[in-house]
Amino acid sequence: MQNSFYTDFDTEWIGRGQSKNSKGRTPFEQDRDRIIYSPAFRRLQNKTQVFLSGEFDFYRTRLTHSMEVSQIGRSIVNHLNRSSDQLSDHFRIDQDLVESICLAHDIGHPSFGHAGEHILNDLMFDSGGFEGNAQNLRILVDLFYRDKTQWSGMNPTRAFLDGMLKYKVLFGDSEAKVNHFIYDFQKDILDFVSPDVSISSLFDSELDLNSFKSLECRIMDWADDIAYSIHDIDDGIRAGFITMKKILNWMDDKEDEYTGDDRTFLQNLANAIENDSFSAFLARLIGVFIHGTRLVSRENILSQKTNRYAFDIEIDPSCLAFCTLLKMISINLVFYTPQVHQLEYKGGRILREIFTVMEDEYITKKNPEYRLLPAHYHKALKKHDVVGKRRMLCDYISGMTDGFVVRTYKRLFDPEFGSINDLV
């Protein structure tokens, strides 16, 4: 069925020109399928969401989280396509496009969650920084495929790549340089998604620039908020961090901040935990948040160029408030605990020590004495200057799973661990 919502402008591939259907698959279906079959996507099965992956089988990992975001994203699109007067069977938001964006939204995030991200940004601060969302783009555009010692991207469509641009501020233009930026060398991505328009020059603040997102990016962002706000609570309850008593105590401590509907919501959540009916309570919330989304029109510099900027989503204020409330519960009762902080500290220290060893061997020394990296990395590093080598080491380490990071650390530093038969 033809869909006039998107034009050739939206489906153009970066680096390859105009896309085309392949054996019945649309360009957006091709984007999605490539993500699903990629090694970078598979590695998410052993990367931390809240709790270290593998600690217990039922806690979420980055992979299960990405799958849940994808399902929620498709449901939001389905709801909008059915409920919006502006849309029809022949003029609709593409579910496959949104699904691919949701599946890939964490594909570049490192092991050990946000702690790992902060450590790598600190290590790379003088060489362009590190940011999980920027690394998403790095994988999609530069590192998706490998042929011996050469890497290349998946040549995604403009609409898909723009949907991945959660942030548009360059590292060099970022004031804090802590997060919410893309790498300076990714300016060509900005130029590709909005040719003939210098997006950066149109906004006075970083917040305004980063808030200028395509419709599909906005849907992914909201689907991500829904997924982790609700499912982090679910994991926190199952792990024993969130109980009825702890919620009520926290609510009393915040009595000046949370009143009225917020207080009723917290009481209902506490009761659901006490009655062991929290799974159904949280599942219903997903539907409430999805149906609290509606399509609105907007006008901007790109709205005449593509429908992806002619429309936006508007979220019911009560849904936003409850979503924020759930995030605050997770932050205060789960993330800000010694149990989680100790593991984050350990994970960050492991990453720092591995990076330091690799940097010493491959950058500080003119001729590496030891081959610590796989052969293709060892050879490829020789082609780069210092900044390029540091970026390549960062690519390698950020791609490691939690388990592989720990095994690598043990092989390097534990005298009783390691075998010549280990995979490296």
C-alpha positions in Angstrom: 0.0 0.0 0.0 1.4 3.4 -1.0 2.2 5.8 1.7 2.5 9.5 0.7 3.5 10.6 4.2 7.1 9.9 3.1 8.9 11.0 -0.1 12.2 10.2 -1.8 13.8 12.8 0.5 13.0 10.6 3.5 14.1 7.3 2.1 17.4 8.5 0.6 20.4 6.4 1.9 23.4 8.3 3.4 26.4 7.6 1.1 24.4 5.6 -1.5 21.8 8.0 -2.9 18.2 7.1 -3.5 16.9 3.9 -1.9 14.7 1.3 -3.5 12.6 -1.6 -2.5 14.5 -4.9 -2.2 12.4 -8.1 -3.0 9.3 -6.5 -1.6 10.9 -4.9 1.4 10.6 -1.1 1.8 13.7 0.9 2.7 12.5 1.2 6.3 12.0 -2.6 6.5 15.5 -3.0 5.3 16.8 -0.6 8.0 14.9 -2.6 10.7 16.1 -6.0 9.4 19.7 -4.9 9.3 19.5 -3.8 13.0 18.0 -7.1 14.2 20.7 -9.2 12.5 23.7 -7.0 13.6 26.3 -8.1 16.2 25.9 -4.7 17.9 22.3 -5.4 18.5 22.9 -8.9 19.8 25.5 -7.6 22.2 22.8 -5.7 24.1 21.7 -9.0 25.6 24.7 -8.8 27.9 24.6 -5.1 28.7 23.3 -3.5 31.9 19.9 -1.8 32.0 19.5 -1.4 35.8 21.0 -4.4 37.4 24.1 -6.1 36.0 23.1 -8.4 33.2 23.2 -12.1 34.1 22.7 -11.5 37.8 19.2 -13.0 37.6 17.5 -14.2 34.5 14.3 -12.0 34.8 15.9 -8.6 35.2 15.9 -6.6 32.0 19.0 -6.1 29.9 19.5 -3.4 27.2 18.2 -5.9 24.6 14.9 -6.7 26.4 14.5 -3.0 27.1 15.0 -2.2 23.4 12.5 -4.8 22.4 10.0 -3.4 24.8 10.6 0.2 23.5 10.1 -1.1 20.0 6.7 -2.7 20.9 5.5 0.5 22.7 6.7 2.6 19.8 4.7 0.5 17.3 1.7 0.7 19.5 2.0 4.5 19.7 2.1 4.7 15.9 -0.8 2.3 15.6 -2.8 4.5 18.0 -1.9 7.7 16.2 -2.7 6.3 12.8 -6.1 5.2 13.9 -7.1 8.2 16.0 -5.7 11.2 14.1 -8.0 12.9 11.6 -4.9 14.1 9.7 -3.8 10.5 8.9 -5.2 7.8 6.7 -4.3 4.4 5.1 -2.4 6.3 2.4 -0.9 9.0 4.6 0.4 7.4 7.8 3.4 7.1 10.1 5.5 4.1 9.2 5.6 1.5 12.0 8.7 -0.2 10.6 10.6 3.1 10.6 9.7 3.7 14.3 10.4 0.1 15.2 13.9 0.3 13.7 14.6 3.5 15.6 13.4 2.0 18.8 15.4 -1.2 18.4 18.6 0.8 17.7 18.2 3.6 20.3 20.7 2.0 22.7 22.9 0.1 20.3 26.0 2.2 21.0 25.7 2.3 24.8 28.6 0.7 26.7 28.6 -1.9 29.4 27.7 -1.0 33.1 25.0 1.5 32.1 25.4 5.2 32.5 28.4 4.7 34.8 30.3 3.2 31.9 29.2 6.1 29.7 30.5 8.7 32.1 33.8 6.9 32.5 34.4 6.7 28.8 33.5 10.3 28.3 36.0 11.3 31.0 38.7 9.2 29.3 37.9 10.6 25.9 37.4 14.2 27.0 40.5 15.5 25.2 39.7 13.5 22.1 36.2 14.4 21.3 34.3 12.8 24.2 32.0 9.8 24.4 28.2 9.8 24.5 26.0 6.7 24.1 23.6 8.4 21.6 26.5 9.7 19.5 28.0 6.2 19.6 24.6 4.9 18.2 25.3 7.1 15.1 28.9 6.0 15.0 27.9 2.4 14.7 25.2 3.0 12.1 27.3 5.2 9.9 30.9 4.1 10.4 31.2 0.7 12.2 28.2 -1.5 11.2 30.1 -3.9 8.9 33.7 -5.1 9.0 35.8 -6.4 6.1 39.2 -7.4 7.5 40.6 -4.1 8.9 38.0 -1.8 7.3 34.7 -0.8 8.8 31.7 0.7 7.1 28.2 1.8 8.0 24.8 0.4 7.1 23.9 3.4 4.9 20.6 4.1 6.7 17.8 6.1 5.3 17.5 9.8 6.1 14.3 9.3 8.1 15.9 6.5 10.2 19.1 8.4 10.8 17.2 11.6 11.8 15.1 9.5 14.1 18.2 8.4 15.9 19.3 12.1 16.4 18.1 12.5 19.9 20.6 15.3 20.3 22.1 17.7 17.7 24.6 19.7 19.7 28.2 19.0 18.7 30.7 18.2 21.4 32.7 21.2 20.6 29.7 23.5 21.0 28.4 21.9 24.2 29.0 24.0 27.3 29.1 21.2 29.9 30.4 18.4 27.5 29.0 15.8 30.0 26.2 14.3 27.8 23.5 15.2 25.3 25.9 15.8 22.4 27.2 14.2 19.2 30.8 14.0 18.1 32.2 16.9 16.1 33.1 14.7 13.2 29.4 13.8 12.9 28.5 17.2 11.6 28.1 15.6 8.2 25.2 13.6 9.6 23.5 16.9 10.5 24.2 18.2 7.0 22.7 15.0 5.5 19.5 14.9 7.5 18.8 18.6 6.9 20.6 19.7 3.6 20.7 23.4 2.7 19.6 24.3 6.3 22.1 25.0 9.1 20.0 23.7 12.0 22.6 24.7 14.6 22.4 28.4 13.6 18.7 28.6 14.1 18.6 28.0 17.9 20.0 30.2 20.7 20.3 27.4 23.3 21.5 23.8 23.4 18.2 22.8 24.9 16.2 24.3 22.0 18.5 22.7 19.4 18.3 19.2 21.1 14.5 19.6 21.4 14.2 20.0 17.6 13.4 16.4 16.7 11.6 14.5 14.0 8.2 13.0 14.7 9.6 9.5 14.8 12.4 10.5 17.2 9.8 12.1 19.5 7.8 8.9 19.4 10.9 6.8 20.2 11.8 9.2 23.0 8.4 8.9 24.6 8.3 5.1 24.1 11.7 4.9 25.8 10.4 7.0 28.7 7.4 4.8 29.1 9.4 1.6 29.0 12.1 2.5 31.5 9.9 4.5 33.9 7.6 1.5 34.3 9.9 -1.4 33.9 12.7 0.0 36.1 9.9 0.1 38.8 9.0 -3.5 38.0 12.6 -4.7 38.3 13.1 -2.6 41.4 10.1 -4.2 43.1 11.2 -7.8 42.2 14.7 -7.0 43.5 13.3 -5.8 46.8 14.4 -2.2 46.4 10.9 -0.8 46.1 8.3 -1.9 48.8 5.1 -0.4 50.0 6.8 0.8 53.2 9.6 2.5 51.2 7.2 4.3 48.9 5.1 5.5 51.7 8.1 6.8 53.6 9.5 8.5 50.5 6.0 10.0 49.9 6.0 11.4 53.4 9.5 12.9 53.0 8.2 14.6 49.8 4.8 15.7 51.1 5.3 19.3 49.9 6.2 18.1 46.4 3.6 15.4 45.8 0.0 16.2 46.6 -3.4 15.5 45.0 -3.3 13.2 42.0 0.4 12.4 42.6 -0.3 11.3 46.2 -3.2 9.2 45.1 -1.1 7.6 42.4 1.7 6.7 44.8 -0.8 5.3 47.3 -2.3 3.1 44.5 1.1 1.9 43.5 2.0 1.1 47.1 -1.3 -0.9 47.5 -0.6 -2.8 44.3 2.8 -3.8 45.6 1.4 -4.9 49.0 -1.4 -6.9 47.2 1.1 -8.4 44.8 -0.9 -7.0 41.9 1.8 -4.5 40.7 2.4 -6.3 37.3 -1.2 -5.7 36.3 -1.1 -2.1 37.7 2.1 -1.3 35.7 0.8 -3.0 32.5 -2.3 -0.9 32.5 -0.2 2.2 32.8 1.6 1.4 29.5 -1.8 1.5 27.8 -2.7 4.8 29.6 0.5 6.4 28.5 0.2 5.2 24.9 -3.4 6.5 24.6 -2.3 9.8 26.3 -0.5 10.6 23.1 -2.0 12.7 20.2 -0.8 14.0 16.9 -0.5 17.8 16.4 0.6 20.0 13.5 3.6 22.3 13.6 5.5 24.8 11.4 9.3 25.2 11.3 12.1 25.4 8.8 11.7 21.8 7.7 7.9 21.4 7.8 7.6 22.2 4.1 10.4 19.7 3.3 9.2 16.6 5.1 6.1 15.6 7.0 8.4 14.3 9.7 8.7 17.9 10.8 5.2 19.0 9.9 3.8 16.9 12.8 4.7 16.3 16.4 3.2 14.5 19.3 1.6 16.0 22.4 1.5 14.1 25.6 -1.3 14.3 28.2 0.2 16.4 31.1 -1.0 13.8 33.7 0.8 11.1 31.8 4.0 13.1 31.8 3.6 13.8 35.5 3.1 10.2 36.4 6.0 9.1 34.2 8.3 11.6 35.9 7.1 10.4 39.3 8.0 6.8 38.4 11.4 7.9 37.3 12.0 9.8 40.6 11.0 6.7 42.6 13.5 4.6 40.6 16.3 7.2 41.0 15.8 7.5 44.8 14.9 4.0 45.8 17.0 2.0 43.3 19.8 3.9 41.6 20.9 6.0 44.6 21.6 2.9 46.8 25.0 1.5 47.9 24.2 -1.8 46.2 23.9 -0.2 42.8 26.5 2.5 43.3 29.2 0.0 44.4 28.7 -2.1 41.3 28.7 1.0 39.1 31.9 2.1 40.7 33.5 -1.3 40.1 32.3 -1.4 36.5 33.7 2.1 35.9 37.0 1.3 37.4 37.3 -1.9 35.3 36.7 0.1 32.1 39.2 2.8 33.1 41.9 0.2 33.8 41.4 -1.7 30.6 41.4 1.6 28.6 44.6 2.7 30.4 46.4 -0.5 29.6 45.4 -0.4 25.9 46.3 3.2 25.6 49.7 2.6 27.2 50.4 -0.3 24.9 49.1 1.1 21.6 49.6 4.9 21.9 52.2 5.7 24.5 54.6 3.2 23.1 55.7 3.8 19.5 55.9 0.1 18.8 53.5 -2.1 20.8 55.3 -4.8 22.7 52.2 -6.9 23.3 49.3 -7.8 21.0 46.4 -7.2 23.5 43.8 -6.6 20.8 42.3 -8.9 18.2 44.4 -9.0 15.0 42.2 -6.8 12.9 42.2 -4.0 15.6 45.9 -4.4 16.1 46.6 -3.8 12.4 44.0 -1.1 11.9 45.3 1.0 14.7 48.5 1.6 12.9 46.7 3.7 10.3 45.5 6.4 12.7 47.0 9.3 14.5 46.8 9.6 18.3 43.2 10.9 18.4 42.1 8.3 15.8 43.7 5.5 17.9 42.0 6.7 21.1 38.7 6.8 19.2 39.2 3.3 17.9 40.1 2.0 21.4 37.0 3.6 22.7 34.9 2.0 19.9 36.4 -1.4 20.9 35.8 -1.0 24.7 32.4 0.5 24.4 31.3 -2.4 22.3 32.2 -4.9 24.9 29.5 -6.7 26.8 29.5 -6.7 30.6 30.7 -10.3 30.7 33.4 -9.7 28.1 34.7 -6.6 30.0 35.0 -8.7 33.2 36.7 -11.6 31.4 39.1 -9.2 29.7 39.9 -7.6 33.0 40.6 -10.9 34.7 42.8 -12.1 31.8 44.9 -8.9 32.2 45.1 -8.6 35.9 44.1 -11.9 37.6 47.1 -14.3 37.7 44.8 -17.3 38.2 42.5 -16.6 35.3 42.9 -17.1 31.6 43.6 -19.7 29.0 45.2 -19.8 25.6 41.9 -21.2 24.4 39.9 -18.1 25.5 38.1 -16.0 22.9 39.6 -12.5 22.7 
